[in-house]
Amino acid sequence: MAGKVDQFTSRWGMLLAMLGMAVGTGNVWRFPRIAASNGGGSFLVAWVVFLLLWSVPLIMVEFAMGKAARYGPVGAFARLVGPKFAWMGSWIAWTATAIMFYYAVVMGWTIRYFIAALTGETMGAAPGALWASFAYSPGVLVVHAVAMALGVWVVSRGVAGIERAARLLIPSLFVLMIVLTIRAVTLPGAVDGLNFLFTPTVDGLLDYRTWLEALAQNAWSTGAGWGLILTYAIYLRKTEDTTLNAFALGFGNNAVGLLAGIMVLCTVFSILPDAASEIVGASNEGLTFVWVPQLFNLMPGGRFFMAVFFLALLFAAWTSLISMIELATRVLVDGGMRRGLAIWLVGGFGFLLGVPSALSQDVFLNQDFVWSVGLMVSGLFFAFAALKYGVTRFRTQLVNSEGADLRIGRWWEWAIRLVMVEAAILIIWWFWQVFGEPALGTFGVVNMLLQWGAALTFFIAMNRWIVARTHPEETREVSDLTGSV
């Protein structure tokens, strides 16, 4: 039997921790860029649709599996889907952990830029000067180490530490984002940014790329299908409402993205309208670390608001990194390792395996590409888990479980089946986008498949051993009762 575990002390604390997991740099730097590059208001329509057809259904799966199994992804798949499918849980856990390695580098960047904003280092400097001198230099290793240390420090204090951090950081993040948004919408010409963001067009709605980008944004920004929600759900109280929490998490996460979109686009259209297409067409790093400082340099009170922006980005990165460290730690604990040792191993290897991404742009971009697309496979596996368990039984027993104030209907069963199709389409689409790249290059399909293949081959080959290490005592009994698609 699973041992007694810590629990979140309240629904409010749990939701803040979950929001901290979901709200990350993708909300702040990727959403404004993708929304602006894909029709503005047209993108928002598709974005909300896939919130309901991808994010919320998968969030419910993760909530339900973590709450029922009380194990991380590996143990949860072994217990609820069957021991022979534990390798799927291993893939999910590994993909989120692989992202953790370079995500700590991103958090390190936010630390560096927050310090630069406080000291005024970027004020009056040439656009991108700090980024050119700092990015992928040995100096990144210092802030990379600080980022991992901050994440480990919170996780080492257990669920209580995670909850306390979330209670401080997430309300602070919302306040900072609201301050920035209010400042942005009061700038001269900001209304042009609002009109662009909130006005859909027929052409945009008929463009398949708008819908695929909106689906991808939901897959990456809400945390649905990452295994992080499942991990936090281990610490839910038995009577927590899975459905209500899933909707609150999905819409709360997207609210931050929307605030970021308003803030960035209103600022761009007010201060540098002639460069709007160039700014929103930049990469994630280019938008955030090259153009955003330039925008604040030209804004009255820009030094203060730049510090607020990078502090908000730091909080978003920090809370997400905490959840990734907790997931990796939980997998090791489920395998019998002492929690204290597991945390320090995750922190140590997290730093070491993040060093290549800290020092090389090619490595960073490759790892981001390989494992971000790998999340689509993770989402596919979660949908498969619900179908293999028996989608109706999963809904009635695990989603509409004890304490459910809001019960979900049969539409969810069809949504989960649709997730399987959506995941397959996204994977094929991303393969198609990089088809012309060198096969073994940074964005090469063969490069990706080799890394995926190595991970999957290892997990499948080691499945029996992995199950033996993480195998709940009830696994054989429960797996005999599991349904089929």
Helices and strands as residue ranges (DSSP letters): H 11-22, H 25-25, I 26-30, H 31-37, H 41-50, I 51-55, H 56-69, H 73-80, G 83-85, H 86-119, H 129-134, H 140-155, H 158-185, H 190-198, H 202-206, H 208-221, H 228-233, H 242-271, G 273-275, H 276-280, H 284-286, I 287-291, H 292-297, H 302-334, H 339-359, H 361-389, H 391-393, I 394-399, H 411-433, H 445-461, H 463-470, H 475-481
